[in-house]
């Protein structure tokens, strides 16, 4: 009877590479997470038996199918892609699959759109009216250049070289494609919506018997009429259509705060038809990546500045990063990188607020404060130039920084002090944040007006003033220049002669705040009790609760 020979014990070597790197058979730097997993935005896991168990999970049929796919080197690449099984794939693989699908009949033919626009009587009339409204070439050049010099500093939507080429084509042939006509009309209307127009533009508008507001209204009505055509909506689904809606969403973001940004929704919706993922590294898709990043920035800014629910999932935004090749200036590229960090942090704050209890959220504050401190260091190190654009970018980043920090603390003002042990510290941090935010906006209001952000910043600073009023009601002092700041903002609203009841209500709210502070200079504990109900009524009447501007109800 043969003797049983025991196998010698072999000690398994320690696994040093992560699971993903082992599966890919590439070198792992053994960081947590490793650089490769971090780059591909995948979970980084270390373990001894994970890789083997993943391999063993493949059945015989799957192994055979995998072997056949590897051996089918003679097959065209797109056939190999189609034969793969769908499953949990990385976003780079999804881009590859999407790239093949886009070559089919998935997208509408541009020629079909142009043919429809030229033959349909209603669209012919709309386009003819837009051509009549389009200013002379030199006026177009002036306004479009102003757009790129100011409004494109944040959320860069268009390729300036491409737009200049369209202008040259218009000069040479006097005829431009129908979609470009609509684009030029929208850009010109958007520019005229912000600030005072150059003297030559004013003279031109006077010569045709109109003014800025009427001209913009007429152009927007024509564009809306065109977009409401069912066939145009069905056929026009390309990057230019996304840019058109992104441009209009950009304007709505800066001028409206009580309305749903429908153009932003349309831009995101049509982007899913054009390409589900724009951030491809190929050189020929750089403009698409830039457009998609602009849409993401507009969406995130809407969420951070107005607390609107984002249309795009914030983790998708986190994947996207600016491409340096899309920006002519390194400082502008750095600006978008820092803005991306701020917006991602702001979106994480928004998500945490709406998915946590007050006690749970307090535990996340040190994490957010650390991230914001690092971002502030980047902002300070990037602010060195004295040029107008650099000053605006620096001021804008600081405003977004303090708005994100305001969002981090403002909801605690609606909680009873007895509910939290560190309530006083939370409100003190909020008060300090509000003071910084109000000073930056007030001191930089002229540069914000020059770059098209005046209305948005006025809303932000008025909301900040009101929160400061609530903090003072809890015993925290206002800054010495509070009254002068309120008076400055009130004077701007009066000087601009904003029409509509909304701005009248904002003016009256500022007056009520100024009167309340001046009549109680010592800010006693019960200083504002007699006016609380009036202030809350005025505030809630202005700041629509649908947009989640903080409106305390249990103070």
C-alpha positions in Angstrom: 0.0 0.0 0.0 1.6 3.2 -1.1 2.3 5.7 1.6 0.6 9.0 1.5 3.0 11.8 0.8 1.9 15.2 2.2 2.5 18.2 0.0 4.9 20.7 1.4 3.2 23.9 2.7 3.8 26.8 0.5 3.2 30.2 1.9 1.4 32.5 -0.4 3.2 35.7 -1.2 1.6 38.9 -0.2 -0.4 40.6 -2.9 0.9 44.1 -3.4 -1.0 45.2 -6.5 -4.6 46.2 -6.4 -7.3 44.0 -8.0 -7.8 46.2 -11.2 -4.0 46.4 -11.9 -3.7 42.6 -11.4 -6.5 41.9 -13.8 -5.0 44.3 -16.4 -1.5 43.0 -15.8 -0.1 46.4 -15.4 2.2 47.9 -12.7 0.5 49.3 -9.6 2.0 52.1 -7.5 0.2 50.6 -4.4 -1.3 53.9 -3.3 -4.8 54.1 -1.8 -6.3 54.5 -4.3 -3.6 53.8 -6.9 -2.9 56.3 -9.7 -4.5 54.0 -12.4 -7.7 53.5 -10.6 -7.9 57.2 -9.7 -7.4 58.2 -13.3 -10.1 55.8 -14.6 -12.4 56.8 -11.6 -12.8 53.2 -10.5 -12.8 51.7 -7.0 -9.4 50.5 -5.9 -9.5 47.2 -3.9 -6.6 45.2 -2.4 -7.1 41.5 -1.5 -5.6 38.1 -2.1 -8.5 36.1 -3.5 -10.6 38.7 -5.2 -8.9 38.4 -8.5 -9.1 34.6 -8.5 -12.7 34.6 -7.5 -13.5 37.1 -10.3 -11.8 34.8 -12.8 -13.6 31.7 -11.4 -17.0 33.5 -11.7 -16.7 33.2 -15.5 -18.6 30.3 -16.8 -17.4 27.9 -19.5 -19.6 29.6 -22.1 -18.2 33.0 -21.2 -14.7 31.8 -21.3 -15.3 30.3 -24.7 -16.9 33.5 -26.0 -14.0 35.5 -24.6 -11.5 33.2 -26.3 -13.3 33.5 -29.7 -13.4 37.3 -29.4 -9.6 37.4 -28.8 -9.0 35.0 -31.7 -11.2 36.9 -34.1 -8.5 39.3 -35.1 -9.6 39.2 -38.7 -13.0 40.7 -37.9 -13.5 44.4 -38.3 -13.2 46.3 -35.0 -16.9 47.4 -34.9 -18.1 43.8 -35.2 -15.9 42.8 -32.3 -17.5 45.7 -30.3 -21.0 44.6 -31.2 -20.4 41.0 -30.1 -19.3 42.0 -26.6 -21.7 41.4 -23.8 -23.1 44.5 -22.1 -22.3 44.8 -18.4 -20.6 47.1 -16.0 -18.0 48.8 -18.1 -15.8 51.8 -17.6 -16.7 55.1 -19.2 -13.8 54.8 -21.7 -15.3 51.6 -23.0 -18.7 53.2 -23.2 -17.2 56.0 -25.3 -15.8 53.4 -27.7 -19.2 51.7 -28.0 -20.9 55.1 -28.4 -18.5 56.2 -31.1 -19.5 53.3 -33.3 -23.3 53.8 -32.7 -22.9 57.5 -33.7 -21.9 56.4 -37.2 -25.2 54.8 -37.9 -28.6 56.4 -38.5 -28.9 57.4 -34.9 -28.4 61.1 -35.5 -30.5 63.2 -37.8 -29.1 64.3 -41.2 -28.1 67.9 -41.3 -29.1 68.2 -44.9 -32.7 67.1 -44.0 -32.9 70.0 -41.5 -31.6 72.5 -44.0 -34.0 71.2 -46.7 -36.9 71.5 -44.3 -36.0 75.0 -43.2 -35.8 76.2 -46.9 -39.1 74.6 -48.0 -41.5 75.0 -45.0 -43.4 78.3 -45.3 -43.5 79.0 -41.6 -39.8 78.5 -41.0 -39.0 80.5 -44.2 -40.9 83.5 -42.7 -39.1 83.2 -39.3 -35.7 83.0 -40.9 -36.5 85.9 -43.2 -37.5 88.0 -40.2 -34.3 87.0 -38.4 -32.2 88.1 -41.4 -33.9 91.4 -41.3 -33.2 91.8 -37.6 -29.5 90.8 -37.9 -27.4 94.0 -37.7 -24.8 94.9 -40.3 -21.6 92.9 -40.3 -19.5 95.5 -38.3 -22.1 95.7 -35.6 -22.2 91.9 -35.5 -18.4 91.8 -35.1 -18.5 94.4 -32.3 -21.2 92.6 -30.3 -19.8 89.1 -30.8 -16.3 90.2 -29.8 -17.8 91.7 -26.7 -19.5 88.4 -25.9 -16.1 86.6 -26.1 -14.4 89.3 -24.0 -16.9 89.2 -21.2 -19.6 86.6 -21.1 -17.4 83.7 -22.1 -15.1 84.2 -19.2 -17.3 81.7 -17.3 -18.8 78.6 -19.1 -17.0 78.8 -22.5 -19.6 77.6 -25.0 -18.3 78.5 -28.4 -15.1 78.2 -30.4 -14.0 81.8 -31.1 -12.0 80.8 -34.2 -15.0 79.0 -35.7 -17.3 81.9 -35.0 -14.8 84.3 -36.6 -14.7 82.0 -39.7 -18.5 82.2 -39.9 -18.2 86.0 -39.9 -15.7 85.9 -42.7 -17.9 83.6 -44.7 -20.8 86.0 -44.2 -18.7 88.9 -45.4 -17.6 87.1 -48.5 -20.9 85.5 -49.5 -23.5 87.5 -47.6 -25.2 84.2 -47.0 -24.8 82.0 -43.9 -26.4 78.7 -43.0 -29.8 78.9 -41.3 -28.6 77.4 -38.0 -25.6 79.8 -37.8 -28.1 82.7 -38.5 -30.1 81.6 -35.4 -26.8 81.3 -33.4 -25.6 84.8 -34.3 -29.0 86.2 -33.5 -29.0 84.5 -30.1 -25.5 85.7 -29.2 -26.3 89.3 -30.2 -29.5 89.2 -28.2 -27.7 87.8 -25.2 -25.0 90.5 -25.3 -27.5 93.3 -25.5 -29.3 91.9 -22.5 -26.4 92.8 -20.3 -25.2 96.3 -19.6 -25.1 99.3 -21.8 -24.5 98.8 -25.5 -21.6 100.6 -27.4 -22.6 103.9 -28.9 -22.5 102.6 -32.5 -24.9 99.9 -31.5 -27.2 102.4 -29.9 -27.1 104.6 -33.0 -28.0 101.6 -35.2 -30.9 100.5 -33.0 -32.2 104.1 -33.0 -31.9 104.3 -36.8 -34.2 101.3 -37.2 -36.7 102.7 -34.6 -36.2 100.3 -31.7 -34.2 100.0 -28.5 -32.2 97.2 -26.7 -35.1 95.6 -24.8 -37.5 95.6 -27.8 -34.8 94.2 -30.1 -33.9 91.4 -27.7 -37.6 90.5 -27.2 -38.3 90.4 -30.9 -35.3 88.1 -31.6 -36.1 85.8 -28.7 -39.7 85.5 -29.9 -38.6 84.5 -33.4 -36.1 81.9 -32.0 -38.7 80.4 -29.7 -41.2 80.2 -32.6 -38.6 78.3 -34.6 -37.7 75.9 -31.8 -41.4 75.2 -31.2 -41.7 73.7 -34.7 -42.0 69.9 -34.2 -39.9 69.1 -37.3 -37.2 71.5 -36.4 -37.0 70.0 -32.9 -36.9 66.5 -34.3 -34.3 67.2 -37.0 -32.0 69.7 -35.3 -30.1 67.7 -32.8 -26.4 68.5 -33.0 -23.7 70.3 -31.1 -24.8 73.7 -32.4 -28.3 73.1 -31.0 -26.8 72.3 -27.6 -24.7 75.5 -27.8 -27.8 77.5 -28.6 -29.7 76.2 -25.5 -26.5 76.5 -23.3 -26.2 80.2 -24.4 -29.8 80.9 -23.4 -29.4 78.9 -20.2 -26.3 81.0 -19.4 -28.4 84.2 -19.8 -31.2 82.8 -17.7 -28.8 81.8 -15.0 -27.6 85.4 -14.7 -30.9 87.2 -15.0 -33.6 84.9 -13.5 -33.9 83.2 -10.2 -37.5 82.3 -9.8 -38.0 80.5 -13.1 -37.0 77.0 -14.2 -34.1 77.0 -16.5 -35.8 75.2 -19.4 -33.0 75.8 -21.8 -30.5 74.1 -19.5 -32.8 71.1 -19.4 -33.0 71.1 -23.2 -29.2 71.3 -23.5 -28.7 68.3 -21.3 -31.5 66.4 -23.1 -30.2 67.0 -26.6 -26.7 66.2 -25.5 -27.8 62.7 -24.7 -28.9 62.3 -28.4 -25.6 63.8 -29.8 -23.2 61.9 -27.5 -23.9 60.5 -24.0 -20.3 61.2 -22.9 -18.5 64.2 -24.4 -15.3 63.9 -22.5 -13.3 61.9 -25.1 -9.6 62.5 -25.4 -9.5 62.4 -29.2 -8.4 65.7 -30.7 -11.5 65.9 -33.0 -13.9 65.9 -30.1 -12.2 68.7 -28.1 -14.9 71.3 -29.0 -17.7 68.8 -27.9 -15.9 68.2 -24.6 -15.7 72.0 -24.1 -19.4 72.4 -24.8 -20.4 69.6 -22.5 -18.2 71.0 -19.7 -19.8 74.4 -20.2 -23.3 72.8 -19.8 -22.0 71.1 -16.6 -20.7 74.4 -15.2 -24.0 76.2 -15.9 -25.9 73.4 -14.2 -23.6 73.3 -11.2 -23.6 77.1 -10.8 -27.5 77.0 -10.9 -27.3 74.5 -8.0 -24.7 76.3 -6.0 -26.0 79.8 -6.4 -29.8 79.1 -6.3 -29.9 75.7 -4.6 -31.8 74.3 -7.6 -31.7 70.5 -8.0 -29.0 69.8 -10.7 -30.1 68.2 -14.0 -26.7 66.3 -14.3 -25.6 63.9 -11.6 -22.7 65.5 -9.7 -20.5 62.4 -10.1 -20.7 62.7 -13.9 -19.5 66.3 -13.5 -16.6 65.0 -11.4 -15.3 62.9 -14.2 -15.1 65.8 -16.6 -12.1 68.1 -16.4 -11.1 71.1 -18.6 -8.8 70.3 -21.5 -5.8 72.6 -21.6 -5.9 72.7 -25.4 -9.3 74.4 -25.3 -8.0 77.6 -23.7 -5.5 80.1 -25.2 -4.4 81.3 -21.8 -3.0 79.2 -18.9 -4.7 81.5 -16.4 -8.1 80.8 -17.9 -7.4 77.1 -17.9 -6.4 77.3 -14.2 -9.6 79.3 -13.5 -11.8 76.5 -14.9 -9.9 73.9 -13.0 -10.4 75.7 -9.7 -14.0 76.5 -10.6 -14.5 72.8 -11.2 -13.2 71.9 -7.7 -15.5 74.6 -6.1 -18.6 73.4 -8.0 -17.9 69.8 -7.3 -17.6 70.6 -3.6 -20.7 72.7 -3.7 -22.7 69.9 -5.3 -21.4 67.5 -2.6 -22.6 69.9 0.0 -26.0 70.1 -1.7 -26.3 66.3 -1.9 -25.2 65.9 1.8 -27.7 68.5 3.0 -30.6 66.8 1.3 -29.6 63.2 2.3 -28.6 63.7 5.9 -30.0 64.6 9.3 -28.7 67.8 11.0 -26.5 65.7 13.3 -25.1 63.6 10.5 -24.4 66.6 8.4 -22.5 68.3 11.2 -20.0 65.3 11.1 -19.3 66.1 7.4 -18.5 69.8 8.0 -14.7 69.3 8.9 -14.3 67.3 5.6 -15.9 70.1 3.6 -13.9 72.8 5.5 -10.7 71.0 4.7 -11.5 70.8 1.0 -12.5 74.5 0.9 -9.3 75.6 2.7 -7.2 73.8 0.0 -9.3 75.4 -2.8 -8.9 78.8 -1.2 -5.1 78.4 -1.3 -5.4 77.6 -5.0 -7.5 80.8 -5.5 -5.0 83.0 -3.7 -2.0 81.5 -5.6 -3.8 82.1 -8.9 -4.7 85.8 -8.4 -1.7 87.8 -9.6 -2.6 89.7 -12.7 -4.1 93.3 -12.7 -5.9 92.8 -16.0 -9.7 93.2 -16.0 -10.4 89.6 -16.9 -8.0 88.3 -14.2 -9.7 90.6 -11.6 -13.1 89.3 -12.6 -12.0 85.7 -12.4 -10.4 86.1 -9.0 -13.5 87.9 -7.6 -15.9 85.4 -9.2 -14.0 82.4 -7.6 -14.0 84.1 -4.2 -17.8 84.7 -4.4 -18.4 81.1 -5.4 -16.1 80.0 -2.5 -18.0 82.0 0.1 -21.4 81.0 -1.4 -20.4 77.3 -1.0 -19.4 78.0 2.6 -22.7 79.9 3.2 -24.6 76.8 1.9 -22.6 74.7 4.3 -24.0 76.6 7.3 -27.1 78.5 6.4 -29.6 75.7 7.1 -28.6 75.6 10.8 -30.3 79.0 11.3 -33.7 77.2 10.9 -32.8 74.8 13.7 -33.6 75.3 17.4 -30.5 76.2 19.5 -31.3 73.6 22.0 -31.1 70.8 19.4 -27.3 71.1 18.9 -24.6 71.5 21.4 -22.3 73.6 19.1 -25.1 75.7 17.7 -23.3 79.0 18.7 -20.2 78.0 16.8 -22.1 77.1 13.7 -24.0 80.4 13.6 -20.7 82.3 14.3 -19.1 80.6 11.2 -22.2 81.5 9.2 -22.0 85.1 10.3 -18.3 85.4 9.4 -19.0 83.8 6.0 -21.9 86.2 5.2 -19.8 89.2 6.1 -17.0 88.2 3.7 -19.5 87.4 1.0 -21.3 90.7 1.2 -18.1 92.7 1.2 -16.7 90.9 -1.9 -19.9 91.4 -3.9 -20.4 95.0 -2.9 -16.7 96.0 -3.6 -16.7 94.1 -6.9 -20.1 95.0 -8.2 -18.8 97.1 -11.1 -16.6 94.3 -12.5 -19.6 91.9 -12.1 -21.7 94.3 -14.1 -19.1 94.5 -16.9 -19.0 90.7 -17.2 -22.8 90.2 -17.1 -23.3 89.0 -13.6 -24.9 92.0 -12.0 -28.4 90.7 -11.5 -27.2 87.4 -10.1 -24.9 89.1 -7.6 -27.5 91.5 -6.5 -29.8 88.6 -5.6 -26.9 86.9 -3.8 -26.0 89.9 -1.7 -29.6 90.7 -0.8 -30.1 87.2 0.4 -26.8 87.5 2.3 -28.0 90.8 3.9 -31.2 89.1 5.1 -29.3 86.1 6.6 -27.0 88.6 8.4 -30.1 90.2 9.8 -31.2 86.8 11.2 -27.8 86.2 12.7 -27.9 89.6 14.4 -31.2 88.6 15.9 -29.3 85.7 17.5 -26.8 88.1 19.1 -24.1 88.3 16.5 -23.0 91.8 15.5 -23.2 93.2 12.0 -20.2 94.6 10.3 -19.6 98.4 10.6 -20.3 99.0 6.9 -23.5 97.1 6.8 -25.7 100.1 6.3 -23.5 101.6 3.6 -23.4 98.3 1.8 -27.2 98.0 1.9 -27.4 101.6 0.7 -25.0 100.9 -2.2 -27.0 97.9 -3.5 -30.3 99.9 -3.0 -28.9 102.7 -5.1 -27.8 100.4 -7.9 -31.3 98.9 -8.1 -32.8 102.4 -8.2 -30.2 103.7 -10.8 -30.8 100.7 -13.2 -34.5 101.4 -13.1 -35.4 97.7 -13.2 -38.9 97.1 -14.3 -41.4 94.8 -12.7 -42.7 94.3 -9.2 -39.9 91.9 -8.2 -37.2 94.6 -8.2 -39.5 97.0 -6.4 -40.0 94.3 -3.7 -36.2 93.9 -3.4 -35.8 97.6 -3.1 -38.4 97.7 -0.3 -36.8 94.8 1.5 -33.5 96.6 1.5 -35.2 99.8 2.8 -36.9 97.8 5.6 -33.5 96.3 6.6 -31.8 99.7 6.6 -34.6 101.2 8.7 -34.6 98.3 11.1 -30.8 98.5 11.7 -30.7 102.3 12.0 -33.5 102.5 14.4 -31.8 99.9 16.7 -28.1 100.7 16.5 -27.2 98.8 19.7 -28.8 95.6 18.3 -30.4 94.4 21.5 -31.6 90.8 21.7 -35.2 91.8 21.0 -34.3 94.6 18.5 -36.2 93.2 15.5 -39.0 91.2 17.2 -41.6 93.7 16.2 -40.6 93.5 12.5 -39.9 89.8 12.3 -43.3 88.9 10.8 -43.1 91.7 8.2 -39.6 90.8 7.2 -40.4 87.1 6.8 -43.4 87.8 4.7 -41.5 90.1 2.5 -38.6 87.7 2.2 -40.7 84.6 1.4 -42.7 86.6 -1.1 -39.5 87.4 -3.0 -37.4 84.2 -2.7 -39.5 81.4 -4.1 -39.3 78.3 -1.9 -39.2 76.1 -5.0 -35.6 77.2 -5.3 -34.7 76.4 -1.7 -33.5 79.8 -0.6 -33.4 79.4 3.1 -36.6 80.6 4.7 -36.7 79.9 8.5 -40.1 78.9 9.9 -39.4 77.9 13.5 -37.4 80.8 14.9 
